[in-house]
């Protein structure tokens, strides 16, 4: 109605355990995808709501989501300068607002997003709570060519289960070029640079695009090799904290 859309979701957790420690009914993995025990983000019931409005070159969005009784007990028990970490089962929720505007006369598109992620747990060891923002711009330089750039920032969390409070904010900057052969076919070249704070370990590529530098914990890289002369150092087997990561990507897309 007049460019307005509203969506809502209720997803029962189907877990036989109040702390969501076990597999959901009829499943062979935890909520969250790991094989168990389900102490690495397994959740219960999920509620979400999103609204969008699009008209006159502007698109605006607002969204909220709640995960009940998220089990992160696997993060507990570490000896830190702030004491032994206590992380358990708690609700996690997030909200975000954003907007995108396209000025057709100049071929310019700008966008921005703000989000706030929360977890109801002990602040000293809580690395699941932060706010952040994202800005991007795209400019058509010819009818068939685009240049684009973006900046994303994640603020520090209240704490960390492996060390306690530590600066762990991060910034990512990106730039790219895209050429349209027709309405369905493009080629592109993009660059991204991730700049992690002292205790941050954000990754490039965890969604599976290109070679993944996947950074899931605060330990150092593995040194084992899969074959003579092929080591695992720097290939995302574990992770560094506080490092700068960069990558290029080139490819072609075709929309069916």
Secondary structure, 3 states (H helix, E strand, C coil): CCCEEEEEEEECCCECCCCCCCCECCCCCCCCCCCCCCCCCECCCEEEEEEEEEECCEEEEEEEEEEEEEECHHHCCCEECCEECCCCEEEEEEEEEEEEEEECCCCEEEEEEEEEEEECCCHHHCCCCEEEEEEEEEEEEECCEEEEEEEEEECCCCCCCCCCCCCCCEEEEEEEEEEECCCCEEEEEEEEEEEECCCCCCCECCCCCCCCECCCCCCCCCCCEEECCEECCCCCCCCCCCCEEEEEEEEEEECC
